[in-house]
């Protein structure tokens, strides 16, 4: 089986990896959301939903799950020692459990700073049902020397 492990020299700005399709199930979303204290579910008028209504309301998927490393791992793997240095996330539309998503991973930049090798990826997550962009993540990784 061929390895898709990439090293620093394999990255060139502008490189676009094949898109990755995925979805986040309700059970995974609920389990993740349950690990945090969060605000109450609100109805269309902005009022807190109490009792049984809150239990049956559908919450959007937490952005951390939408912008997970899943599409990046589908595009390539990396050697031991790569560090996650920084991340900027823009939320553009809610994602609900079970929605089909497609993520594209593009190399936005590659540079040296203080003898460290950085690769900046831009991950764009699009909702397949309406092609709306839900989330854009700019992720900076430090490659080992």
C-alpha positions as CSV (number, residue, x, y, z in Angstrom):
1,X,0.0,0.0,0.0
2,X,1.4,3.4,-1.0
3,X,2.0,5.9,1.8
4,X,0.6,9.4,1.4
5,X,3.0,10.8,4.0
6,X,4.3,14.2,3.0
7,X,7.4,16.0,4.1
8,X,8.1,19.8,4.2
9,X,9.7,19.8,0.7
10,X,6.5,18.2,-0.8
11,X,4.4,21.3,-0.1
12,X,4.1,24.1,-2.6
13,X,1.8,27.1,-2.1
14,X,-1.3,26.7,-4.2
15,X,-1.4,23.0,-4.1
16,X,-4.9,21.7,-3.8
17,X,-5.6,18.2,-2.5
18,X,-8.6,16.1,-3.7
19,X,-11.8,17.0,-1.8
20,X,-12.9,14.9,1.2
21,X,-16.6,14.1,1.8
22,X,-17.8,13.4,5.4
23,X,-20.7,14.1,7.8
24,X,-20.9,14.3,11.5
25,X,-23.6,12.1,13.1
26,X,-26.0,13.2,15.8
27,X,-24.5,10.8,18.4
28,X,-21.0,12.2,17.8
29,X,-22.2,15.8,17.9
30,X,-24.2,15.2,21.1
31,X,-21.3,13.4,22.8
32,X,-18.9,16.3,22.0
33,X,-21.4,19.1,22.9
34,X,-22.0,17.2,26.2
35,X,-18.4,17.8,27.3
36,X,-19.0,21.5,27.5
37,X,-21.1,23.9,29.5
38,X,-23.2,25.7,27.0
39,X,-26.0,28.2,26.7
40,X,-29.6,27.0,26.5
41,X,-31.3,26.1,23.2
42,X,-33.2,29.1,21.8
43,X,-36.4,29.2,19.8
44,X,-36.9,31.3,16.7
45,X,-37.8,34.3,18.9
46,X,-34.5,34.0,20.9
47,X,-36.2,32.6,24.1
48,X,-34.7,29.7,26.0
49,X,-36.5,26.4,25.3
50,X,-37.2,24.5,28.5
51,X,-38.1,21.0,29.4
52,X,-38.9,18.4,26.7
53,X,-38.5,21.0,23.9
54,X,-34.8,21.5,24.8
55,X,-34.2,17.7,24.8
56,X,-35.7,17.3,21.3
57,X,-34.2,20.4,19.7
58,X,-31.5,19.9,17.1
59,X,-28.3,21.8,17.9
60,X,-25.9,22.7,15.2
61,X,-22.7,20.7,15.2
62,X,-19.9,22.3,17.2
63,X,-17.4,24.1,14.9
64,X,-14.5,22.2,16.4
65,X,-16.0,19.0,14.9
66,X,-16.8,20.7,11.6
67,X,-13.2,22.0,11.3
68,X,-11.6,18.8,12.6
69,X,-8.4,17.3,11.2
70,X,-10.5,14.6,9.4
71,X,-10.2,16.3,5.9
72,X,-6.6,17.0,6.4
73,X,-5.8,13.4,7.4
74,X,-7.8,12.2,4.3
75,X,-5.6,14.4,2.1
76,X,-2.2,13.4,3.5
77,X,-0.3,12.1,6.5
78,X,2.7,13.7,8.0
79,X,5.8,12.5,9.9
80,X,6.1,12.3,13.7
81,X,6.9,15.6,15.2
82,X,4.6,18.0,13.2
83,X,3.2,20.6,15.6
84,X,-0.1,22.5,15.4
85,X,1.1,26.1,15.8
86,X,-2.0,28.3,15.2
87,X,-5.5,28.2,13.8
88,X,-7.9,30.9,12.6
89,X,-11.5,29.8,12.0
90,X,-14.3,31.7,10.2
91,X,-17.8,30.4,10.7
92,X,-20.1,31.2,7.8
93,X,-23.1,28.8,8.2
94,X,-24.3,26.3,10.8
95,X,-23.9,22.6,10.1
96,X,-26.5,20.2,11.5
97,X,-25.9,16.5,12.4
98,X,-26.0,14.3,9.3
99,X,-25.5,17.0,6.7
100,X,-23.1,16.0,4.0
101,X,-20.0,18.1,3.8
102,X,-17.1,18.4,1.4
103,X,-13.8,19.8,2.5
104,X,-10.9,21.0,0.3
105,X,-7.4,21.5,1.6
106,X,-5.1,24.0,-0.1
107,X,-1.5,24.9,0.8
108,X,-1.8,28.6,1.5
109,X,1.8,29.4,2.4
110,X,5.1,27.8,3.3
111,X,7.9,29.7,5.0
112,X,10.9,29.6,7.4
113,X,10.9,31.7,10.6
114,X,13.4,31.4,13.5
115,X,14.8,28.2,11.9
116,X,11.4,26.6,12.0
117,X,9.6,25.3,8.9
118,X,5.9,26.4,8.6
119,X,3.2,25.1,6.3
120,X,-0.1,27.0,6.3
121,X,-3.2,25.1,5.1
122,X,-6.6,26.6,4.2
123,X,-9.4,24.1,4.7
124,X,-12.8,25.1,3.2
125,X,-15.8,23.1,4.3
126,X,-18.9,23.3,2.0
127,X,-22.4,22.0,2.6
128,X,-23.2,19.7,-0.3
129,X,-27.0,20.3,-0.3
130,X,-26.7,24.0,-1.2
131,X,-22.9,24.5,-1.9
132,X,-22.8,27.1,0.9
133,X,-19.4,27.5,2.6
134,X,-19.9,26.6,6.3
135,X,-16.4,27.1,7.7
136,X,-12.9,28.2,6.6
137,X,-9.9,27.3,8.7
138,X,-6.4,28.6,8.3
139,X,-4.1,26.1,10.1
140,X,-0.4,26.6,10.6
141,X,1.8,23.6,11.2
142,X,5.4,23.4,12.1
143,X,7.4,20.6,10.4
144,X,10.3,18.9,12.2
145,X,13.8,19.6,11.0
